[in-house]
Amino acid sequence: MTTLRHGDRSQAVRILQTNLNSHGAKLNADGHYGDLTETAVRAYQLKAGLVADGIAGTKTLASLSGGDCQQLLKNHDLLNAAQRLDVPLASVYTVNEVESNGKGFLDNGKPVILFERHIMYRQLATPRHEGDNPAQLKQHAVELTALNPAIVNPKPGGYAGGSAEHQRLSHARLIDDNAALESASWGAFQIMGFHWQRLGYDSVQAFVAAMSASESQQFDAFVRFIETDPALHKALKARKWAEFAKLYNGPDYQRNLYDIKLQRAFERHADCGCGQEVVA
């Protein structure tokens, strides 16, 4: 499904407007995604319990068509996050819109992941227990690289995408379960598994179980990630979007215009009154 948003003009928008009207909206189905359509989308999202960002993405369109919303991120998750992080709701809408890849689960119900073979190499070569021999661990990682270069490798790459990433992860888990789970990024916000301890999970397996449960759990991990990084949290509170984007996305953030996207998204959400509390 195509994501529809303010300013779009198309037959798909006309269908969206017709569907919204069947749920109580009173729009002129003219195919123009203007202010009234955005307001109607937000109203429907609130009614359905979805994130009320005014964007008709795959989740909203699926819900309008009668789809199951059980695993999806809920608006009250964002309300709670705004309180936890002590920031306006518009800021939480903003980071959710820009930093999320849109969906936390594949069509087969498994969480979205990306397996990082260079992190697997690093984790295998890192001492975990008293008495571990770093030289032996590194030698073992080097040997595994020769045997399984797509799974263990000092260089990034080898991505297969989609559900095939779970196949790569399954192969890695046969080598070392902890290292494998720590070497994948999980869910809509692509949080790396090796952060599990910092984020307050009992084990990497507990972290993965949470990421496999719902988008709400994935978003909770994202909020924990911000809470446990004072510089990132400070940048968000001050709405220093370039600093936030640099800390979260790395030095290449400007190439993808993350700071510009964050600024524009915040202005749009703030203009819609999302800087205030939204009653769900």
ZAMARGU-4260 file (C-alpha; in steps of 0.2 Angstrom, whole numbers, plus 5000, padded with zeros to 4 digits):
<rodrens>
0) 5000/5000/5000 | 5006/5018/4996 | 5007/5030/5011 | 4996/5045/5008 | 4999/5062/5016
5) 4995/5080/5016 | 4997/5088/4999 | 4994/5072/4989 | 4982/5072/4975 | 4977/5055/4967
10) 4963/5042/4965 | 4970/5033/4980 | 4966/5049/4991 | 4948/5049/4984 | 4946/5031/4989
15) 4953/5035/5006 | 4941/5049/5008 | 4927/5038/5003 | 4932/5025/5016 | 4933/5039/5029
20) 4916/5044/5025 | 4910/5027/5028 | 4917/5029/5046 | 4908/5045/5049 | 4918/5058/5041
25) 4910/5071/5029 | 4923/5074/5016 | 4921/5080/4998 | 4929/5065/4989 | 4939/5076/4978
30) 4956/5066/4978 | 4965/5081/4987 | 4973/5077/5004 | 4970/5094/5012 | 4968/5100/5030
35) 4950/5092/5031 | 4956/5075/5026 | 4971/5076/5037 | 4960/5080/5052 | 4948/5066/5047
40) 4962/5054/5046 | 4968/5059/5064 | 4950/5057/5070 | 4949/5040/5063 | 4966/5035/5070
45) 4961/5041/5088 | 4945/5031/5087 | 4954/5016/5081 | 4968/5018/5094 | 4981/5020/5081
50) 4995/5033/5081 | 4986/5049/5077 | 4999/5057/5065 | 4987/5062/5051 | 4997/5051/5039
55) 4987/5037/5030 | 5001/5023/5030 | 4999/5005/5028 | 4992/5003/5046 | 4979/5016/5044
60) 4974/5010/5027 | 4973/4992/5033 | 4963/4996/5048 | 4950/5006/5037 | 4949/4990/5027
65) 4945/4980/5042 | 4962/4973/5046 | 4969/4967/5063 | 4977/4981/5073 | 4982/4970/5088
70) 5001/4971/5086 | 5001/4989/5080 | 5008/5004/5089 | 4994/5013/5099 | 4992/5032/5102
75) 4992/5029/5121 | 5010/5022/5119 | 5015/5039/5112 | 5006/5049/5126 | 5015/5038/5139
80) 5032/5041/5130 | 5029/5060/5130 | 5027/5060/5149 | 5041/5048/5152 | 5053/5059/5141
85) 5046/5075/5147 | 5043/5082/5129 | 5028/5088/5119 | 5018/5075/5111 | 5022/5083/5094
90) 5041/5078/5098 | 5036/5060/5100 | 5025/5060/5085 | 5040/5067/5076 | 5053/5054/5081
95) 5041/5040/5078 | 5037/5046/5060 | 5055/5049/5055 | 5065/5036/5064 | 5053/5022/5062
100) 5054/5012/5046 | 5035/5011/5046 | 5032/4993/5050 | 5038/4983/5065 | 5033/4966/5058
105) 5034/4956/5041 | 5019/4949/5033 | 5023/4932/5040 | 5021/4940/5058 | 5040/4940/5062
110) 5048/4956/5068 | 5058/4966/5055 | 5076/4962/5058 | 5093/4966/5049 | 5107/4954/5053
115) 5124/4962/5054 | 5138/4949/5051 | 5152/4962/5056 | 5143/4963/5074 | 5143/4944/5075
120) 5161/4944/5071 | 5164/4957/5085 | 5153/4948/5098 | 5161/4932/5095 | 5178/4939/5097
125) 5173/4949/5113 | 5177/4940/5130 | 5161/4937/5140 | 5167/4927/5155 | 5182/4928/5167
130) 5196/4917/5160 | 5191/4920/5142 | 5206/4921/5131 | 5204/4936/5119 | 5217/4929/5106
135) 5208/4912/5106 | 5191/4920/5103 | 5197/4931/5089 | 5206/4916/5081 | 5189/4907/5082
140) 5180/4921/5074 | 5193/4922/5060 | 5190/4903/5057 | 5171/4905/5057 | 5174/4919/5044
145) 5182/4907/5032 | 5168/4894/5034 | 5153/4906/5035 | 5158/4923/5027 | 5140/4928/5025
150) 5136/4925/5043 | 5153/4930/5052 | 5164/4943/5044 | 5174/4958/5050 | 5166/4968/5035
155) 5148/4974/5034 | 5137/4967/5021 | 5129/4951/5015 | 5111/4957/5018 | 5097/4947/5010
160) 5082/4958/5016 | 5065/4954/5022 | 5061/4936/5029 | 5078/4930/5022 | 5086/4940/5036
165) 5078/4928/5048 | 5086/4913/5039 | 5103/4921/5041 | 5100/4924/5059 | 5095/4905/5061
170) 5111/4900/5054 | 5120/4912/5066 | 5111/4905/5081 | 5118/4888/5078 | 5135/4895/5080
175) 5131/4906/5096 | 5113/4910/5101 | 5118/4926/5112 | 5130/4933/5099 | 5118/4930/5085
180) 5103/4939/5093 | 5114/4953/5099 | 5120/4955/5081 | 5103/4959/5073 | 5094/4975/5074
185) 5075/4973/5079 | 5058/4980/5075 | 5052/4997/5068 | 5066/5007/5076 | 5080/4994/5072
190) 5087/4993/5090 | 5103/4982/5090 | 5101/4967/5101 | 5118/4970/5110 | 5110/4985/5119
195) 5099/4973/5129 | 5108/4976/5146 | 5109/4995/5144 | 5090/4995/5140 | 5086/4985/5156
200) 5081/4968/5149 | 5086/4952/5159 | 5094/4944/5144 | 5095/4946/5125 | 5082/4932/5124
205) 5070/4943/5134 | 5074/4958/5123 | 5070/4948/5107 | 5054/4941/5115 | 5048/4959/5118
210) 5053/4964/5100 | 5043/4949/5094 | 5027/4953/5104 | 5021/4970/5097 | 5025/4987/5090
215) 5021/4994/5107 | 5036/4984/5115 | 5047/4989/5100 | 5043/5008/5104 | 5046/5005/5122
220) 5064/4999/5118 | 5066/5015/5107 | 5060/5026/5122 | 5072/5016/5134 | 5086/5020/5121
225) 5083/5038/5122 | 5081/5038/5141 | 5098/5029/5143 | 5107/5041/5132 | 5108/5058/5141
230) 5115/5067/5126 | 5101/5060/5114 | 5088/5064/5127 | 5094/5082/5130 | 5094/5085/5111
235) 5076/5079/5110 | 5071/5090/5124 | 5079/5105/5116 | 5073/5100/5099 | 5090/5101/5092
240) 5085/5090/5077 | 5103/5090/5069 | 5111/5084/5085 | 5097/5071/5088 | 5099/5065/5070
245) 5118/5064/5072 | 5117/5054/5088 | 5104/5042/5083 | 5108/5040/5064 | 5127/5043/5064
250) 5138/5055/5055 | 5129/5052/5038 | 5112/5059/5044 | 5114/5074/5033 | 5114/5063/5017
255) 5097/5057/5021 | 5091/5074/5027 | 5086/5067/5044 | 5087/5083/5053 | 5077/5092/5039
260) 5063/5078/5040 | 5063/5080/5059 | 5061/5099/5059 | 5047/5098/5046 | 5038/5084/5054
265) 5038/5093/5071 | 5031/5109/5063 | 5017/5100/5055 | 5013/5090/5071 | 5014/5106/5082
270) 5003/5116/5070 | 4990/5102/5072 | 4990/5105/5091 | 5000/5089/5095 | 5011/5099/5106
275) 4997/5098/5118 | 4989/5083/5126 | 4978/5073/5114 | 4964/5064/5122 | 4963/5046/5116
</rodrens>
